[in-house]
Amino acid sequence: MTAVRTMTATVAPAGGGTLTPLEKIEGALDAVLPDQHPLVAEAAAAGAAAAGEHAAGLGAEGAEPEAESARPAHQARVSFVGAGPGDPDLLTVRGAAALAEADVLVLDQLLAERFRPLARVDVHVIELGGQPADGSAGVPGHAACPDLVLRAMADAVGAGRHVVRLLDGDPGLFSPLEVEAAACAKAEVPFEVVPGLARATTVPMFAGIPLSRGSIGDVRLLSAPHPQAGEDFTAWSDWHRQLGEAGASATTLVLQGVGDRIEEVAAELLAAGRPGNTPVAVTVDGSLTSQRTVTGTLDRIAAALKAERFTNPGPNTVVVVGAVVEQRAGLSWYESKPLFGWRVLVPRTKEQAGALSEQLRRYGAVPTEVPTISVEPPRTPQQMERAVKGLVTGRYEWVAFTSANAVKAVREKFEDYGLDARAFAGIKVAAVGEQTSKALRAFGVVPDLVPTGEQSAAGLLAEFPAFDPAFDPIERVFLPRADIATETLSAGLVELGWEVDDVTAYRTVRAAPPAESIREAIKGGGFDAVLFTSSSTVRNLVGIAGKPHNCTVIACIGPATAQTAKEHGLRVDVLSATPSAAALAEALADFGTTRRAAQIAAGDPVLRPSERTRARRRKA
C-alpha cells in the first residue's frame, strides 16, 4: 500500500453543501489513510487556518461560490511532468512553467523538499511514497497514485483545476506513467506529458561517462523490480532473464533500481559470461552536490563499494557496466569541481548572500547562510529625516553609500515619504563597492563613482574628488552609515574640503543564535569552510555560535578581517587578493583546487575537510 500525505486540512462543507474539488481530494485521502493515522492529524493541524478561510468563503446556503481560480476548460488538465534526475535546475522550461501554475501538485515525498518551492505558495500538495500505514518499507522514487487519489484528481480537473503529477526522471522511462495516464484516458480526463531528463542517461554524464562512443553504440537500460513494489513472478523472471542476456553480451549496460543488491547483480552478470575485468561505475545522488561515484571491475565492485563506505545505496542509484566507464578518468567534470560537495558557511542573510552563494554553487559547494547581524532602525530617526529632506531641497552635492544596508535604509525612508529615485536628480552618488552599486541600481540609481581598486572606505576615499568651489556649487556630502562604522571616510572627506553630514542610517546588532544543528556543525567540524566578509562577522559568529572547528577552512575578505579572526584563535587559510565577496569565493575555489591536486599527487583519497575529521574519529 502506498502512503499518502496531504498538506491541506480536510474541510467539511458548511450546511451540508456540495464538496469542492479539493475537499474531494481530501476525502479520498481520508479513505486511503484512516483518521487515526498520524499523517492525517498532522495535515489537519497544518491546514487549520486555510480551512477556516475556505469555509468563510462559502455561500450562506453552504454552496461554493464560483471559483475565481477555476480555469477555462481547455486549460484544466493533468500534466505528467518529468522532474529529471534530482537537481531542480535540470527541470525543463516547460516543466517549470507547468509546476509554477499548478493548482494541485502530486509528487513523491523524496521530491517534495527540492521541487515544492517551485510551485505557488497556495498550491495543494499531495505527497506519495512515505511510510505505508502497515509499517512496511516504501518504494521511494517510484510510488504510483492510489486509485482514489486518481479519481479525486479527475474531479479536480473537472472543476477547472490544473493538476501536476511530478515523476522522477523522464515519465516515459521506468515510471508509473503508463498506468496513471491510462486511468486518465479511461475517465476522459485531458492530460499532457512533459518529458524530463532521464536518470539513466543523465546521471552517467554527470559522472563523466558518455554512454556511447561517437554516433555509434549499443546501450541497454534495465530497471530492477523492487521487493516492496508488489511485482509478480513474471516481472522477476523477466529481470533475471534480461540480466542473463546482458551478461552474455558486450553491450553497455545501465541499471536502475538495484539499490543494495549490486553484489547480487554482479554475480549474475559474471555467471552469464561477462568478464570479471569489465569496468563498472556506481553513482548515488546523481546531479546533486552529494553525488558520489565509485568505479571498479565487475568482480571487485562490491569490495570497492565497501572500501569507500558506500552503505545502503538507494533505489535511484545508477550503475553503468561496460568499457565506456573508462572515459570517466578524463571526462569527470562534475565531481572534480574545486569545491564539490563542500559545505560552506556564509555569515550573511539569504538576501545579502545571493550572488556569493550562487558563485559558490557554481564551484560545486553547498552554501548555508547564517545571519550574524540584525539591521534595525536608528534609535533617533530625526537625523535621517532631516537628511532626506535635505536631498529633496538641494542641500547636498554628493551622497556616499558604504553598504547595501545604507541603500536599503535610505530607500525605505524615501518610500515612507512617497519619494523615489527621481529625488537623486542633480546629486552625485558614490558607492563603496559592487554590492552597494548593485543595490543602488535596483533602486534605479546609477552611481557616479565606484572605486576601481580597493572596494572599501579607504578605496573610495582614495578616488573621491576634493572640493573645488569653482566646480562644486555645494560643499556638503551626505554619508548614511551604520552606527558602528569607523570615522575613516568621514574624516578623510573633511580633509578633502567637504562638509559631511555623518548620519546613522541603521544600527547593527548581534543576530539571534542559529539552530542547534548549525551550532553543532560549526563547533564539531560539520562545515568544510567559513567565509568571513568583515571583522564584525567574525566577532558575531563566534559570539552566537562558537568557534569553528580547527579542521574548518577559514577564508577572510581582507587583512583586517584576518587579524580579527586570529585574535579569536582561528587559523586563517585563505585571504582574498581584493576585498570583494566574489574575489573571496574565487580564492576559496583556488584553495580547493590546490588541495585536491595535492591529495591526488600524494595518492590519497580526495576528501573534504569535514570528511578528514570523521576519518580521524573512526581511527581513534
C-alpha positions as CSV (number, residue, x, y, z in Angstrom):
1,M,0.0,0.0,0.0
2,T,1.3,3.4,-0.9
3,A,1.4,6.0,1.8
4,V,-0.1,9.4,1.0
5,R,0.4,12.7,2.8
6,T,-1.7,15.8,2.1
7,M,-0.5,19.2,3.1
8,T,-4.0,20.8,3.3
9,A,-6.6,20.1,6.1
10,T,-9.9,18.4,5.4
11,V,-12.8,20.9,5.3
12,A,-16.4,20.0,5.8
13,P,-18.8,21.9,3.6
14,A,-20.9,24.4,5.6
15,G,-24.6,23.4,5.8
16,G,-24.1,20.1,4.1
17,G,-23.4,21.7,0.7
18,T,-21.6,20.3,-2.3
19,L,-18.0,19.2,-1.8
20,T,-15.4,21.3,-3.6
21,P,-12.7,19.6,-5.8
22,L,-10.1,20.0,-3.1
23,E,-12.4,18.6,-0.5
24,K,-13.0,15.6,-2.7
25,I,-9.2,15.0,-2.8
26,E,-9.0,15.3,0.9
27,G,-11.9,12.9,1.3
28,A,-10.1,10.4,-0.9
29,L,-7.0,10.8,1.2
30,D,-9.0,10.2,4.4
31,A,-10.2,6.9,2.8
32,V,-6.6,5.9,2.0
33,L,-5.3,6.8,5.5
34,P,-7.7,6.3,8.5
35,D,-8.3,9.3,10.7
36,Q,-6.2,7.9,13.5
37,H,-3.1,7.8,11.2
38,P,-0.6,10.5,12.5
39,L,-0.1,11.9,9.0
40,V,-3.8,12.8,8.8
41,A,-3.7,14.5,12.2
42,E,-0.6,16.4,11.1
43,A,-2.2,17.6,7.9
44,A,-5.3,18.7,9.7
45,A,-3.3,20.7,12.2
46,A,-1.1,22.3,9.5
47,G,-4.1,23.4,7.4
48,A,-6.5,24.6,10.1
49,A,-6.0,28.3,9.2
50,A,-6.6,27.6,5.5
51,A,-9.7,25.6,6.3
52,G,-11.2,28.5,8.2
53,E,-10.6,30.9,5.3
54,H,-12.1,28.4,2.9
55,A,-15.2,27.8,5.0
56,A,-15.6,31.6,5.4
57,G,-15.8,31.9,1.6
58,L,-18.7,29.5,1.2
59,G,-22.2,31.0,0.5
60,A,-25.0,31.3,3.0
61,E,-26.5,28.1,1.9
62,G,-23.2,26.3,2.1
63,A,-22.7,26.2,-1.7
64,E,-19.3,27.1,-3.0
65,P,-19.3,30.4,-5.0
66,E,-17.9,30.3,-8.5
67,A,-14.2,29.7,-8.1
68,E,-12.1,32.5,-9.3
69,S,-9.2,30.1,-9.8
70,A,-11.1,27.8,-12.0
71,R,-9.5,27.6,-15.4
72,P,-11.1,27.6,-18.9
73,A,-11.9,24.1,-19.9
74,H,-9.0,23.9,-22.3
75,Q,-6.5,24.7,-19.5
76,A,-7.8,22.3,-16.9
77,R,-5.8,19.1,-17.2
78,V,-3.3,16.7,-15.6
79,S,0.3,17.4,-16.6
80,F,2.6,14.4,-16.1
81,V,6.0,16.3,-15.7
82,G,9.4,14.7,-15.6
83,A,11.4,16.0,-12.7
84,G,14.8,15.0,-14.1
85,P,17.5,13.2,-12.1
86,G,17.2,15.3,-9.0
87,D,18.6,18.8,-9.4
88,P,15.7,21.3,-9.8
89,D,17.8,23.3,-12.2
90,L,17.6,20.5,-14.7
91,L,13.8,20.7,-14.9
92,T,12.8,21.6,-18.5
93,V,11.4,25.1,-19.2
94,R,8.0,23.7,-20.0
95,G,8.1,21.6,-16.8
96,A,8.9,24.5,-14.6
97,A,6.1,26.5,-16.2
98,A,3.6,23.8,-15.5
99,L,4.8,23.4,-11.9
100,A,4.5,27.2,-11.4
101,E,0.9,27.3,-12.4
102,A,-0.3,24.1,-10.8
103,D,-3.4,24.2,-8.5
104,V,-2.7,20.7,-7.2
105,L,0.7,19.0,-7.0
106,V,1.1,15.3,-6.6
107,L,4.6,14.1,-6.1
108,D,6.8,11.6,-4.4
109,Q,7.8,12.5,-0.8
110,L,11.5,12.5,-1.8
111,L,10.9,15.1,-4.5
112,A,8.9,17.4,-2.2
113,E,11.8,19.3,-0.5
114,R,13.5,20.2,-3.7
115,F,10.6,20.9,-6.0
116,R,7.8,22.2,-3.8
117,P,9.4,25.7,-3.7
118,L,9.0,26.0,-7.5
119,A,5.2,25.8,-7.1
120,R,2.8,28.5,-5.9
121,V,2.6,29.2,-2.2
122,D,-1.1,28.2,-2.2
123,V,-0.7,25.0,-4.2
124,H,-2.4,21.9,-2.7
125,V,0.3,19.3,-2.2
126,I,-0.2,15.6,-2.0
127,E,2.9,13.6,-1.1
128,L,3.3,9.9,-2.1
129,G,5.8,7.2,-1.1
130,G,6.1,7.8,2.6
131,Q,5.9,5.2,5.3
132,P,2.9,2.9,4.5
133,A,0.2,2.5,7.1
134,D,1.1,-1.1,7.6
135,G,4.7,-0.1,8.6
136,S,6.4,-1.8,5.7
137,A,9.2,-0.1,3.7
138,G,8.0,2.2,0.9
139,V,9.3,2.4,-2.6
140,P,10.9,5.8,-2.8
141,G,11.0,7.5,-6.2
142,H,8.6,5.2,-7.9
143,A,5.3,5.4,-5.9
144,A,2.1,5.2,-8.0
145,C,-1.1,7.1,-7.2
146,P,-3.8,5.1,-5.3
147,D,-7.0,4.7,-7.4
148,L,-8.9,7.0,-5.0
149,V,-6.4,9.8,-5.5
150,L,-6.5,9.3,-9.3
151,R,-10.3,9.7,-9.2
152,A,-10.0,12.8,-7.0
153,M,-7.5,14.3,-9.4
154,A,-10.0,13.7,-12.2
155,D,-12.7,15.5,-10.2
156,A,-10.3,18.4,-9.7
157,V,-9.7,18.7,-13.4
158,G,-13.5,18.5,-14.0
159,A,-13.8,21.6,-11.7
160,G,-11.3,23.5,-13.8
161,R,-8.1,22.8,-11.9
162,H,-4.7,22.2,-13.2
163,V,-3.1,19.1,-11.6
164,V,0.6,18.4,-12.0
165,R,1.8,14.9,-11.3
166,L,5.6,15.1,-10.9
167,L,7.5,12.0,-11.8
168,D,11.2,11.1,-11.2
169,G,13.4,11.3,-14.3
170,D,11.6,11.1,-17.6
171,P,7.9,10.0,-17.3
172,G,8.3,7.6,-20.3
173,L,11.1,5.6,-18.7
174,F,10.7,3.3,-15.7
175,S,7.8,5.3,-14.1
176,P,4.1,4.7,-13.3
177,L,3.1,6.9,-16.3
178,E,1.5,4.2,-18.3
179,V,-0.9,3.1,-15.6
180,E,-1.8,6.7,-14.5
181,A,-2.2,8.1,-18.0
182,A,-4.3,5.2,-19.0
183,A,-6.6,5.9,-16.0
184,C,-6.9,9.5,-17.2
185,A,-7.7,8.4,-20.7
186,K,-10.3,5.9,-19.5
187,A,-12.0,8.7,-17.4
188,E,-11.8,11.1,-20.4
189,V,-9.6,13.4,-18.3
190,P,-7.4,15.6,-20.6
191,F,-3.7,15.2,-19.9
192,E,-0.3,16.0,-21.3
193,V,3.1,14.6,-20.8
194,V,6.1,16.9,-20.3
195,P,9.3,14.8,-20.8
196,G,12.2,15.3,-18.4
197,L,15.9,14.3,-18.4
198,A,16.1,10.5,-17.9
199,R,18.0,9.4,-14.9
200,A,19.5,6.5,-16.8
201,T,21.2,8.8,-19.4
202,T,21.8,12.0,-17.4
203,V,23.5,10.6,-14.3
204,P,26.2,8.8,-16.2
205,M,27.0,12.2,-17.9
206,F,27.3,13.8,-14.5
207,A,29.7,11.1,-13.6
208,G,31.7,11.8,-16.8
209,I,30.6,8.7,-18.6
210,P,29.1,9.2,-22.2
211,L,27.2,6.0,-22.9
212,S,28.4,5.7,-26.5
213,R,31.5,6.5,-28.4
214,G,30.6,8.9,-31.2
215,S,27.4,8.3,-33.1
216,I,27.6,4.5,-33.0
217,G,26.8,2.4,-29.9
218,D,24.7,-0.2,-28.3
219,V,23.2,0.6,-24.9
220,R,20.8,-1.4,-22.8
221,L,18.7,0.1,-20.0
222,L,17.3,-2.2,-17.2
223,S,15.3,-1.3,-14.1
224,A,15.1,-3.8,-11.3
225,P,11.8,-4.9,-9.7
226,H,11.5,-3.7,-6.1
227,P,10.8,-6.2,-3.3
228,Q,8.1,-4.0,-1.8
229,A,6.6,-2.8,-5.1
230,G,4.4,-5.9,-5.5
231,E,5.8,-7.1,-8.8
232,D,4.6,-10.6,-9.7
233,F,6.7,-13.7,-10.5
234,T,6.7,-12.7,-14.2
235,A,8.4,-9.4,-13.5
236,W,11.1,-11.1,-11.5
237,S,11.7,-13.9,-14.1
238,D,11.9,-11.3,-16.8
239,W,14.5,-9.4,-14.8
240,H,16.7,-12.4,-14.3
241,R,16.3,-13.3,-18.0
242,Q,17.3,-9.8,-19.1
243,L,20.3,-9.9,-16.8
244,G,21.4,-13.1,-18.3
245,E,21.1,-11.7,-21.8
246,A,23.1,-8.6,-20.8
247,G,25.8,-10.7,-19.2
248,A,26.2,-12.8,-22.3
249,S,26.9,-9.7,-24.5
250,A,29.4,-6.8,-24.6
251,T,26.6,-4.2,-24.7
252,T,26.9,-1.1,-22.4
253,L,24.5,-1.8,-19.6
254,V,22.8,0.9,-17.4
255,L,21.0,-0.4,-14.3
256,Q,18.4,1.4,-12.1
257,G,16.6,0.3,-9.0
258,V,19.4,-2.1,-8.0
259,G,19.9,-0.4,-4.6
260,D,21.8,-2.6,-2.2
261,R,21.7,-5.6,-4.5
262,I,24.7,-4.6,-6.6
263,E,26.8,-7.6,-5.4
264,E,24.0,-10.0,-6.3
265,V,23.6,-8.4,-9.8
266,A,27.3,-8.5,-10.4
267,A,27.4,-12.2,-9.6
268,E,24.6,-12.9,-12.1
269,L,26.4,-10.9,-14.9
270,L,29.6,-12.9,-14.2
271,A,27.7,-16.2,-14.2
272,A,26.2,-15.2,-17.6
273,G,29.6,-14.7,-19.1
274,R,30.6,-11.0,-18.6
275,P,34.4,-10.9,-18.0
276,G,35.4,-10.1,-14.4
277,N,37.6,-7.1,-15.6
278,T,34.6,-5.3,-17.1
279,P,34.6,-1.7,-15.8
280,V,31.8,-0.7,-13.5
281,A,30.7,2.7,-12.1
282,V,28.2,3.1,-9.3
283,T,26.7,6.7,-8.8
284,V,24.5,7.8,-6.0
285,D,22.6,11.1,-5.7
286,G,23.3,11.8,-9.4
287,S,23.3,15.5,-10.3
288,L,23.2,16.7,-6.7
289,T,26.1,18.2,-4.8
290,S,26.1,15.0,-2.7
291,Q,26.8,12.9,-5.8
292,R,29.4,10.2,-5.4
293,T,30.8,7.7,-7.9
294,V,32.8,4.6,-7.2
295,T,34.5,2.7,-10.0
296,G,35.9,-0.8,-10.2
297,T,35.7,-4.1,-12.1
298,L,32.7,-6.4,-12.2
299,D,34.4,-9.0,-10.0
300,R,35.6,-6.4,-7.4
301,I,32.9,-3.7,-7.4
302,A,31.4,-5.0,-4.1
303,A,34.8,-4.7,-2.4
304,A,35.3,-1.2,-3.9
305,L,32.0,0.0,-2.5
306,K,32.9,-1.4,0.9
307,A,36.2,0.3,0.8
308,E,34.5,3.6,0.0
309,R,32.0,3.0,2.8
310,F,29.0,3.0,0.4
311,T,26.2,1.8,2.6
312,N,22.6,1.2,1.5
313,P,22.6,2.7,-1.9
314,G,19.1,3.9,-2.7
315,P,16.8,2.7,-5.5
316,N,17.8,5.8,-7.6
317,T,21.4,4.6,-7.7
318,V,22.6,4.3,-11.3
319,V,25.1,1.5,-12.3
320,V,27.0,1.6,-15.6
321,V,28.7,-1.6,-16.8
322,G,31.0,-1.6,-19.9
323,A,34.1,-0.2,-21.5
324,V,32.6,3.3,-21.6
325,V,33.3,3.7,-17.9
326,E,37.0,4.1,-18.7
327,Q,36.2,7.5,-20.2
328,R,35.5,8.9,-16.7
329,A,39.2,9.2,-16.0
330,G,39.4,12.1,-18.5
331,L,35.8,13.4,-18.5
332,S,34.9,13.7,-14.9
333,W,33.7,17.3,-14.8
334,Y,31.2,17.5,-12.0
335,E,32.7,15.8,-9.0
336,S,36.0,17.4,-9.8
337,K,34.7,21.0,-9.3
338,P,37.0,23.0,-7.0
339,L,34.6,22.9,-4.0
340,F,32.5,19.9,-4.9
341,G,30.3,18.9,-2.0
342,W,31.9,21.4,0.4
343,R,29.5,22.6,2.9
344,V,30.4,26.4,3.2
345,L,29.1,28.7,6.0
346,V,28.2,32.2,4.7
347,P,27.6,34.5,7.7
348,R,25.0,36.6,5.9
349,T,21.3,36.7,5.3
350,K,20.0,34.9,2.2
351,E,19.2,38.3,0.6
352,Q,22.7,39.6,1.2
353,A,24.4,36.3,0.2
354,G,22.5,35.8,-3.1
355,A,25.3,36.4,-5.5
356,L,28.0,34.9,-3.3
357,S,26.0,31.7,-2.6
358,E,25.3,31.3,-6.3
359,Q,29.0,31.7,-7.1
360,L,29.8,29.0,-4.5
361,R,27.3,26.7,-6.1
362,R,29.0,27.1,-9.5
363,Y,32.1,25.8,-7.8
364,G,30.2,22.8,-6.5
365,A,29.7,23.9,-2.9
366,V,26.6,23.7,-0.7
367,P,26.3,27.2,0.9
368,T,24.5,27.7,4.2
369,E,23.6,31.2,5.0
370,V,23.6,32.2,8.7
371,P,22.9,35.9,9.6
372,T,25.3,37.2,12.3
373,I,23.9,40.7,12.5
374,S,20.5,42.1,12.6
375,V,19.8,45.5,11.0
376,E,17.5,47.8,12.9
377,P,16.4,51.5,12.5
378,P,18.4,54.2,14.4
379,R,17.1,55.0,17.9
380,T,16.6,58.6,17.0
381,P,15.3,58.9,13.4
382,Q,15.3,62.7,13.3
383,Q,18.8,62.9,11.7
384,M,17.7,60.7,8.8
385,E,14.5,62.6,8.4
386,R,16.4,65.9,8.1
387,A,19.0,64.4,5.7
388,V,16.3,63.0,3.4
389,K,14.6,66.4,3.4
390,G,18.0,67.9,2.5
391,L,18.2,65.6,-0.5
392,V,15.0,67.0,-1.8
393,T,15.8,70.7,-1.1
394,G,19.3,70.6,-2.7
395,R,21.4,70.6,0.4
396,Y,23.9,68.0,-0.9
397,E,26.4,67.8,-3.7
398,W,27.2,64.1,-3.0
399,V,25.7,61.1,-1.3
400,A,28.2,58.4,-0.4
401,F,26.9,54.9,0.3
402,T,29.2,52.5,2.2
403,S,26.9,49.4,2.2
404,A,23.8,47.8,0.7
405,N,22.2,48.2,4.1
406,A,22.7,52.0,3.9
407,V,21.0,52.0,0.5
408,K,18.1,50.0,1.9
409,A,17.7,52.4,4.9
410,V,17.5,55.4,2.6
411,R,15.2,53.7,0.2
412,E,12.8,52.7,3.0
413,K,12.8,56.3,4.3
414,F,12.1,57.5,0.7
415,E,9.1,55.1,0.5
416,D,7.8,56.4,3.8
417,Y,7.6,59.9,2.3
418,G,6.3,58.8,-1.1
419,L,9.6,59.5,-2.9
420,D,11.5,57.5,-5.4
421,A,14.9,57.6,-7.3
422,R,14.0,60.8,-9.0
423,A,14.8,62.6,-5.8
424,F,18.5,62.0,-6.6
425,A,18.3,64.1,-9.7
426,G,21.2,66.6,-9.8
427,I,23.0,64.8,-6.9
428,K,26.2,62.8,-7.4
429,V,26.2,59.3,-5.9
430,A,29.2,57.2,-4.7
431,A,29.2,53.5,-3.8
432,V,31.9,51.8,-1.8
433,G,31.8,48.6,-4.0
434,E,30.0,46.4,-6.4
435,Q,27.4,45.0,-4.0
436,T,26.4,48.6,-2.9
437,S,26.3,49.6,-6.5
438,K,24.0,46.7,-7.3
439,A,21.6,47.8,-4.5
440,L,21.6,51.3,-5.9
441,R,20.9,50.1,-9.5
442,A,18.0,48.0,-8.1
443,F,16.7,51.3,-6.7
444,G,17.0,53.0,-10.1
445,V,20.2,55.0,-9.3
446,V,23.4,54.6,-11.3
447,P,26.3,55.6,-9.1
448,D,28.8,58.2,-10.4
449,L,31.7,56.8,-8.5
450,V,32.7,53.2,-7.6
451,P,36.3,52.5,-6.6
452,T,38.2,50.8,-9.4
453,G,40.8,49.5,-6.9
454,E,40.2,48.5,-3.3
455,Q,36.5,48.3,-2.5
456,S,36.4,49.8,1.0
457,A,36.0,53.1,2.7
458,A,39.8,53.8,2.1
459,G,39.5,52.8,-1.5
460,L,36.5,55.1,-2.0
461,L,38.3,58.0,-0.3
462,A,41.4,57.5,-2.5
463,E,39.3,58.2,-5.6
464,F,36.9,60.8,-4.1
465,P,37.4,64.3,-5.7
466,A,38.5,67.2,-3.4
467,F,36.0,70.0,-3.0
468,D,36.6,72.7,-5.7
469,P,34.5,75.8,-5.3
470,A,35.0,76.6,-8.9
471,F,33.1,73.4,-10.0
472,D,31.1,72.4,-6.9
473,P,28.2,74.7,-6.1
474,I,27.5,72.9,-2.9
475,E,30.2,71.7,-0.4
476,R,28.2,69.2,1.6
477,V,28.2,65.4,1.5
478,F,25.5,63.1,3.0
479,L,27.1,60.0,4.5
480,P,24.4,57.4,5.7
481,R,26.2,54.6,7.6
482,A,25.9,52.1,10.4
483,D,26.2,53.1,14.0
484,I,29.4,51.0,14.4
485,A,31.2,52.3,11.2
486,T,34.6,53.9,11.6
487,E,35.3,57.5,11.1
488,T,37.8,56.9,8.2
489,L,35.7,58.1,5.4
490,S,34.1,61.0,7.2
491,A,37.4,62.3,8.4
492,G,39.0,61.8,5.0
493,L,36.2,63.8,3.2
494,V,36.7,66.6,5.7
495,E,40.4,66.7,4.8
496,L,39.4,67.0,1.1
497,G,37.5,70.1,1.9
498,W,33.9,68.8,2.2
499,E,31.4,69.3,4.9
500,V,30.0,66.0,6.0
501,D,26.6,65.1,7.4
502,D,27.6,61.8,9.0
503,V,24.2,60.2,9.8
504,T,23.4,56.9,11.5
505,A,21.1,55.3,9.0
506,Y,20.8,52.0,10.7
507,R,22.0,50.0,13.8
508,T,23.7,46.7,13.6
509,V,23.0,44.3,16.5
510,R,24.1,40.7,17.0
511,A,21.7,38.3,15.5
512,A,19.9,35.5,17.4
513,P,21.9,32.2,17.6
514,P,21.3,29.8,14.7
515,A,19.6,26.5,15.1
516,E,21.3,24.0,17.4
517,S,22.1,21.7,14.5
518,I,24.0,24.6,12.8
519,R,25.9,25.4,16.1
520,E,26.9,21.8,16.5
521,A,28.1,21.6,12.9
522,I,30.2,24.8,13.4
523,K,31.9,23.6,16.5
524,G,32.0,19.9,15.5
525,G,33.6,20.2,12.1
526,G,30.5,19.7,10.1
527,F,31.3,22.7,7.8
528,D,34.2,22.5,5.3
529,A,34.8,26.2,5.2
530,V,33.6,29.5,6.6
531,L,33.7,32.8,4.7
532,F,34.2,35.9,6.8
533,T,33.4,39.1,5.0
534,S,34.1,41.6,7.8
535,S,35.5,41.8,11.3
536,S,32.0,42.0,12.7
537,T,31.0,38.7,11.1
538,V,34.0,37.1,12.9
539,R,33.1,38.5,16.3
540,N,29.3,37.9,15.9
541,L,29.6,34.3,14.6
542,V,31.9,33.3,17.5
543,G,29.6,35.1,19.9
544,I,26.4,33.5,18.8
545,A,27.6,30.0,17.7
546,G,31.1,29.4,19.0
547,K,34.5,29.0,17.2
548,P,34.6,26.9,14.1
549,H,36.4,23.5,14.4
550,N,40.1,23.6,13.7
551,C,39.6,21.4,10.6
552,T,37.3,24.0,9.0
553,V,39.0,26.2,6.3
554,I,38.8,29.9,7.3
555,A,38.6,32.4,4.5
556,C,38.8,36.1,5.1
557,I,38.0,39.0,2.8
558,G,41.0,41.2,3.8
559,P,43.8,41.8,6.3
560,A,41.7,43.5,8.9
561,T,39.2,40.6,9.0
562,A,42.0,38.1,9.1
563,Q,43.6,39.9,12.1
564,T,40.3,39.7,13.9
565,A,40.0,36.0,13.1
566,K,43.5,35.4,14.5
567,E,42.6,37.4,17.7
568,H,39.8,34.9,18.2
569,G,42.1,32.0,17.9
570,L,41.3,31.0,14.3
571,R,43.8,29.8,11.7
572,V,43.4,31.8,8.5
573,D,43.8,29.6,5.5
574,V,42.5,31.8,2.7
575,L,42.9,35.6,2.2
576,S,41.2,37.3,-0.7
577,A,43.5,39.2,-3.0
578,T,41.0,42.1,-3.2
579,P,38.3,42.9,-0.6
580,S,35.2,41.7,-2.5
581,A,32.9,38.8,-1.9
582,A,33.4,37.5,-5.5
583,A,37.2,37.5,-5.1
584,L,36.9,35.7,-1.7
585,A,34.8,32.9,-3.2
586,E,37.3,32.6,-6.1
587,A,40.2,32.5,-3.6
588,L,38.5,29.6,-1.7
589,A,37.9,27.8,-5.0
590,D,41.7,28.2,-5.8
591,F,42.5,26.8,-2.4
592,G,40.2,23.8,-3.0
593,T,41.8,23.1,-6.4
594,T,45.3,23.2,-5.0
595,R,44.3,21.0,-2.1
596,R,42.6,18.4,-4.4
597,A,45.7,18.3,-6.6
598,A,48.0,17.7,-3.6
599,Q,45.8,14.8,-2.4
600,I,45.8,13.2,-5.8
601,A,49.6,13.7,-6.2
602,A,50.2,12.0,-2.9
603,G,48.0,9.1,-3.8
604,D,45.5,9.9,-1.1
605,P,41.7,9.8,-1.4
606,V,40.1,13.1,-2.2
607,L,38.4,14.1,1.0
608,R,36.7,17.3,2.1
609,P,38.0,18.9,5.3
610,S,35.0,17.6,7.2
611,E,35.5,14.1,5.9
612,R,39.0,14.0,7.3
613,T,37.7,14.9,10.7
614,R,35.3,11.9,10.6
615,A,38.1,9.7,9.4
616,R,40.3,10.7,12.3
617,R,37.4,10.0,14.7
618,R,37.0,6.5,13.2
619,K,40.7,5.7,13.7
620,A,40.5,7.0,17.2
